[in-house]
């Protein structure tokens, strides 16, 4: 099971961080980043399968492929922003973490504009 692997990587990284923190606290961020990258690699196959499923469903329906691409990009931005923000928080830089969060949210809103405008156009067509 992948969840056991993810939990294992997290717990091993936690134990290593606790041990390293006593002797060389400046190296704990590297362990945190490495654990995060390993976990992202473990879930990469699942993300690929989800994207393939959504693509095949979109091809069978009349959903615009541009919207699917935008949704996948938005999801990727959200995941990467959360990852970067968590690393910043782990290293004690909460101010930078909040800026990364805000930046990610602004980019997500900017990418969402075509979807929102299409939805509003559809609503206006339905209303008399």
CNS distance restraints for C-alpha pairs under 8 A (distance, minus, plus):
assign (resid   1 and name CA) (resid   5 and name CA) 6.86 0.50 0.50
assign (resid   2 and name CA) (resid   6 and name CA) 6.22 0.50 0.50
assign (resid   2 and name CA) (resid  42 and name CA) 7.32 0.50 0.50
assign (resid   2 and name CA) (resid  43 and name CA) 7.89 0.50 0.50
assign (resid   3 and name CA) (resid   7 and name CA) 6.06 0.50 0.50
assign (resid   4 and name CA) (resid   8 and name CA) 5.92 0.50 0.50
assign (resid   5 and name CA) (resid   9 and name CA) 6.12 0.50 0.50
assign (resid   5 and name CA) (resid  42 and name CA) 7.99 0.50 0.50
assign (resid   6 and name CA) (resid  10 and name CA) 6.20 0.50 0.50
assign (resid   6 and name CA) (resid  39 and name CA) 5.88 0.50 0.50
assign (resid   6 and name CA) (resid  42 and name CA) 7.30 0.50 0.50
assign (resid   7 and name CA) (resid  11 and name CA) 6.08 0.50 0.50
assign (resid   8 and name CA) (resid  12 and name CA) 5.99 0.50 0.50
assign (resid   9 and name CA) (resid  13 and name CA) 6.01 0.50 0.50
assign (resid   9 and name CA) (resid  35 and name CA) 6.40 0.50 0.50
assign (resid   9 and name CA) (resid  38 and name CA) 7.67 0.50 0.50
assign (resid   9 and name CA) (resid  39 and name CA) 7.16 0.50 0.50
assign (resid  10 and name CA) (resid  14 and name CA) 6.09 0.50 0.50
assign (resid  10 and name CA) (resid  35 and name CA) 6.63 0.50 0.50
assign (resid  11 and name CA) (resid  15 and name CA) 6.21 0.50 0.50
assign (resid  12 and name CA) (resid  16 and name CA) 6.18 0.50 0.50
assign (resid  13 and name CA) (resid  17 and name CA) 6.00 0.50 0.50
assign (resid  13 and name CA) (resid  31 and name CA) 6.42 0.50 0.50
assign (resid  13 and name CA) (resid  32 and name CA) 6.77 0.50 0.50
assign (resid  13 and name CA) (resid  35 and name CA) 6.13 0.50 0.50
assign (resid  14 and name CA) (resid  18 and name CA) 6.17 0.50 0.50
assign (resid  15 and name CA) (resid  19 and name CA) 6.29 0.50 0.50
assign (resid  16 and name CA) (resid  20 and name CA) 5.99 0.50 0.50
assign (resid  16 and name CA) (resid  31 and name CA) 7.54 0.50 0.50
assign (resid  17 and name CA) (resid  21 and name CA) 5.73 0.50 0.50
assign (resid  17 and name CA) (resid  28 and name CA) 5.33 0.50 0.50
assign (resid  17 and name CA) (resid  31 and name CA) 6.71 0.50 0.50
assign (resid  17 and name CA) (resid  32 and name CA) 7.68 0.50 0.50
assign (resid  18 and name CA) (resid  22 and name CA) 6.98 0.50 0.50
assign (resid  19 and name CA) (resid  23 and name CA) 7.41 0.50 0.50
assign (resid  20 and name CA) (resid  24 and name CA) 5.51 0.50 0.50
assign (resid  20 and name CA) (resid  25 and name CA) 6.17 0.50 0.50
assign (resid  20 and name CA) (resid  27 and name CA) 7.09 0.50 0.50
assign (resid  20 and name CA) (resid  28 and name CA) 6.47 0.50 0.50
assign (resid  21 and name CA) (resid  25 and name CA) 4.11 0.50 0.50
assign (resid  21 and name CA) (resid  26 and name CA) 7.65 0.50 0.50
assign (resid  21 and name CA) (resid  27 and name CA) 7.67 0.50 0.50
assign (resid  21 and name CA) (resid  28 and name CA) 6.32 0.50 0.50
assign (resid  24 and name CA) (resid  28 and name CA) 7.56 0.50 0.50
assign (resid  27 and name CA) (resid  31 and name CA) 6.83 0.50 0.50
assign (resid  28 and name CA) (resid  32 and name CA) 6.28 0.50 0.50
assign (resid  29 and name CA) (resid  33 and name CA) 6.14 0.50 0.50
assign (resid  29 and name CA) (resid  87 and name CA) 7.49 0.50 0.50
assign (resid  29 and name CA) (resid  90 and name CA) 7.12 0.50 0.50
assign (resid  29 and name CA) (resid  91 and name CA) 6.12 0.50 0.50
assign (resid  30 and name CA) (resid  34 and name CA) 6.07 0.50 0.50
assign (resid  31 and name CA) (resid  35 and name CA) 6.08 0.50 0.50
assign (resid  32 and name CA) (resid  36 and name CA) 6.18 0.50 0.50
assign (resid  32 and name CA) (resid  87 and name CA) 7.17 0.50 0.50
assign (resid  32 and name CA) (resid  90 and name CA) 7.78 0.50 0.50
assign (resid  33 and name CA) (resid  37 and name CA) 6.17 0.50 0.50
assign (resid  33 and name CA) (resid  87 and name CA) 6.84 0.50 0.50
assign (resid  34 and name CA) (resid  38 and name CA) 6.17 0.50 0.50
assign (resid  35 and name CA) (resid  39 and name CA) 6.16 0.50 0.50
assign (resid  36 and name CA) (resid  40 and name CA) 6.15 0.50 0.50
assign (resid  36 and name CA) (resid  83 and name CA) 7.53 0.50 0.50
assign (resid  37 and name CA) (resid  41 and name CA) 6.15 0.50 0.50
assign (resid  38 and name CA) (resid  42 and name CA) 6.21 0.50 0.50
assign (resid  39 and name CA) (resid  43 and name CA) 6.42 0.50 0.50
assign (resid  40 and name CA) (resid  44 and name CA) 6.08 0.50 0.50
assign (resid  41 and name CA) (resid  45 and name CA) 7.76 0.50 0.50
assign (resid  43 and name CA) (resid  47 and name CA) 6.30 0.50 0.50
assign (resid  44 and name CA) (resid  48 and name CA) 6.18 0.50 0.50
assign (resid  45 and name CA) (resid  49 and name CA) 6.24 0.50 0.50
assign (resid  46 and name CA) (resid  50 and name CA) 6.22 0.50 0.50
assign (resid  47 and name CA) (resid  51 and name CA) 6.16 0.50 0.50
assign (resid  48 and name CA) (resid  52 and name CA) 6.15 0.50 0.50
assign (resid  49 and name CA) (resid  53 and name CA) 6.15 0.50 0.50
assign (resid  50 and name CA) (resid  54 and name CA) 6.17 0.50 0.50
assign (resid  51 and name CA) (resid  55 and name CA) 6.05 0.50 0.50
assign (resid  51 and name CA) (resid  72 and name CA) 7.44 0.50 0.50
assign (resid  52 and name CA) (resid  56 and name CA) 6.18 0.50 0.50
assign (resid  53 and name CA) (resid  57 and name CA) 6.18 0.50 0.50
assign (resid  54 and name CA) (resid  58 and name CA) 6.03 0.50 0.50
assign (resid  54 and name CA) (resid  68 and name CA) 7.67 0.50 0.50
assign (resid  55 and name CA) (resid  59 and name CA) 6.15 0.50 0.50
assign (resid  55 and name CA) (resid  65 and name CA) 7.93 0.50 0.50
assign (resid  55 and name CA) (resid  68 and name CA) 7.40 0.50 0.50
assign (resid  56 and name CA) (resid  60 and name CA) 6.39 0.50 0.50
assign (resid  57 and name CA) (resid  61 and name CA) 6.38 0.50 0.50
assign (resid  58 and name CA) (resid  62 and name CA) 6.82 0.50 0.50
assign (resid  58 and name CA) (resid  63 and name CA) 5.41 0.50 0.50
assign (resid  58 and name CA) (resid  64 and name CA) 7.38 0.50 0.50
assign (resid  58 and name CA) (resid  65 and name CA) 6.77 0.50 0.50
assign (resid  58 and name CA) (resid  68 and name CA) 7.42 0.50 0.50
assign (resid  59 and name CA) (resid  63 and name CA) 7.40 0.50 0.50
assign (resid  59 and name CA) (resid  65 and name CA) 7.74 0.50 0.50
assign (resid  63 and name CA) (resid  67 and name CA) 7.48 0.50 0.50
assign (resid  63 and name CA) (resid  68 and name CA) 7.76 0.50 0.50
assign (resid  64 and name CA) (resid  68 and name CA) 6.87 0.50 0.50
assign (resid  65 and name CA) (resid  69 and name CA) 6.19 0.50 0.50
assign (resid  66 and name CA) (resid  70 and name CA) 6.15 0.50 0.50
assign (resid  67 and name CA) (resid  71 and name CA) 6.13 0.50 0.50
assign (resid  67 and name CA) (resid 115 and name CA) 6.62 0.50 0.50
assign (resid  68 and name CA) (resid  72 and name CA) 6.22 0.50 0.50
assign (resid  69 and name CA) (resid  73 and name CA) 6.18 0.50 0.50
assign (resid  70 and name CA) (resid  74 and name CA) 6.03 0.50 0.50
assign (resid  70 and name CA) (resid 111 and name CA) 6.78 0.50 0.50
assign (resid  70 and name CA) (resid 112 and name CA) 7.42 0.50 0.50
assign (resid  71 and name CA) (resid  75 and name CA) 6.12 0.50 0.50
assign (resid  72 and name CA) (resid  76 and name CA) 6.15 0.50 0.50
assign (resid  73 and name CA) (resid  77 and name CA) 6.11 0.50 0.50
assign (resid  74 and name CA) (resid  78 and name CA) 6.17 0.50 0.50
assign (resid  74 and name CA) (resid 108 and name CA) 5.67 0.50 0.50
assign (resid  74 and name CA) (resid 111 and name CA) 7.10 0.50 0.50
assign (resid  74 and name CA) (resid 112 and name CA) 7.90 0.50 0.50
assign (resid  75 and name CA) (resid  79 and name CA) 6.24 0.50 0.50
assign (resid  76 and name CA) (resid  80 and name CA) 6.10 0.50 0.50
assign (resid  77 and name CA) (resid  81 and name CA) 5.82 0.50 0.50
assign (resid  77 and name CA) (resid 104 and name CA) 6.58 0.50 0.50
assign (resid  77 and name CA) (resid 108 and name CA) 7.20 0.50 0.50
assign (resid  78 and name CA) (resid  82 and name CA) 6.10 0.50 0.50
assign (resid  78 and name CA) (resid 104 and name CA) 6.67 0.50 0.50
assign (resid  78 and name CA) (resid 105 and name CA) 7.82 0.50 0.50
assign (resid  78 and name CA) (resid 108 and name CA) 7.68 0.50 0.50
assign (resid  79 and name CA) (resid  83 and name CA) 6.18 0.50 0.50
assign (resid  80 and name CA) (resid  84 and name CA) 6.14 0.50 0.50
assign (resid  81 and name CA) (resid  85 and name CA) 5.96 0.50 0.50
assign (resid  81 and name CA) (resid 100 and name CA) 6.49 0.50 0.50
assign (resid  81 and name CA) (resid 101 and name CA) 6.27 0.50 0.50
assign (resid  81 and name CA) (resid 104 and name CA) 5.75 0.50 0.50
assign (resid  82 and name CA) (resid  86 and name CA) 5.99 0.50 0.50
assign (resid  82 and name CA) (resid 101 and name CA) 7.12 0.50 0.50
assign (resid  83 and name CA) (resid  87 and name CA) 6.35 0.50 0.50
assign (resid  84 and name CA) (resid  88 and name CA) 6.27 0.50 0.50
assign (resid  84 and name CA) (resid  97 and name CA) 7.41 0.50 0.50
assign (resid  84 and name CA) (resid 100 and name CA) 7.25 0.50 0.50
assign (resid  85 and name CA) (resid  89 and name CA) 6.20 0.50 0.50
assign (resid  85 and name CA) (resid  96 and name CA) 7.69 0.50 0.50
assign (resid  85 and name CA) (resid  97 and name CA) 4.42 0.50 0.50
assign (resid  85 and name CA) (resid  98 and name CA) 7.12 0.50 0.50
assign (resid  85 and name CA) (resid 100 and name CA) 5.99 0.50 0.50
assign (resid  85 and name CA) (resid 101 and name CA) 6.44 0.50 0.50
assign (resid  86 and name CA) (resid  90 and name CA) 6.04 0.50 0.50
assign (resid  86 and name CA) (resid  97 and name CA) 7.08 0.50 0.50
assign (resid  87 and name CA) (resid  91 and name CA) 6.30 0.50 0.50
assign (resid  87 and name CA) (resid  97 and name CA) 7.97 0.50 0.50
assign (resid  88 and name CA) (resid  92 and name CA) 6.40 0.50 0.50
assign (resid  88 and name CA) (resid  93 and name CA) 5.12 0.50 0.50
assign (resid  88 and name CA) (resid  94 and name CA) 6.37 0.50 0.50
assign (resid  88 and name CA) (resid  96 and name CA) 6.51 0.50 0.50
assign (resid  88 and name CA) (resid  97 and name CA) 5.16 0.50 0.50
assign (resid  89 and name CA) (resid  93 and name CA) 5.32 0.50 0.50
assign (resid  89 and name CA) (resid  94 and name CA) 5.05 0.50 0.50
assign (resid  89 and name CA) (resid  97 and name CA) 5.98 0.50 0.50
assign (resid  93 and name CA) (resid  97 and name CA) 6.30 0.50 0.50
assign (resid  94 and name CA) (resid  98 and name CA) 6.17 0.50 0.50
assign (resid  95 and name CA) (resid  99 and name CA) 6.46 0.50 0.50
assign (resid  96 and name CA) (resid 100 and name CA) 6.20 0.50 0.50
assign (resid  97 and name CA) (resid 101 and name CA) 6.23 0.50 0.50
assign (resid  98 and name CA) (resid 102 and name CA) 6.19 0.50 0.50
assign (resid  99 and name CA) (resid 103 and name CA) 6.04 0.50 0.50
assign (resid 100 and name CA) (resid 104 and name CA) 6.12 0.50 0.50
assign (resid 101 and name CA) (resid 105 and name CA) 6.22 0.50 0.50
assign (resid 102 and name CA) (resid 106 and name CA) 6.18 0.50 0.50
assign (resid 103 and name CA) (resid 107 and name CA) 6.27 0.50 0.50
assign (resid 104 and name CA) (resid 108 and name CA) 6.13 0.50 0.50
assign (resid 105 and name CA) (resid 109 and name CA) 6.16 0.50 0.50
assign (resid 106 and name CA) (resid 110 and name CA) 6.15 0.50 0.50
assign (resid 107 and name CA) (resid 111 and name CA) 6.15 0.50 0.50
assign (resid 108 and name CA) (resid 112 and name CA) 6.09 0.50 0.50
assign (resid 109 and name CA) (resid 113 and name CA) 6.53 0.50 0.50
assign (resid 112 and name CA) (resid 116 and name CA) 6.16 0.50 0.50
assign (resid 113 and name CA) (resid 117 and name CA) 6.02 0.50 0.50
assign (resid 114 and name CA) (resid 118 and name CA) 6.08 0.50 0.50
assign (resid 115 and name CA) (resid 119 and name CA) 6.14 0.50 0.50
assign (resid 116 and name CA) (resid 120 and name CA) 6.18 0.50 0.50
assign (resid 117 and name CA) (resid 121 and name CA) 6.11 0.50 0.50
assign (resid 118 and name CA) (resid 122 and name CA) 6.21 0.50 0.50
assign (resid 119 and name CA) (resid 123 and name CA) 6.26 0.50 0.50
assign (resid 120 and name CA) (resid 124 and name CA) 6.14 0.50 0.50
assign (resid 121 and name CA) (resid 125 and name CA) 6.26 0.50 0.50
assign (resid 122 and name CA) (resid 126 and name CA) 6.44 0.50 0.50
assign (resid 123 and name CA) (resid 127 and name CA) 6.29 0.50 0.50
assign (resid 124 and name CA) (resid 128 and name CA) 7.77 0.50 0.50
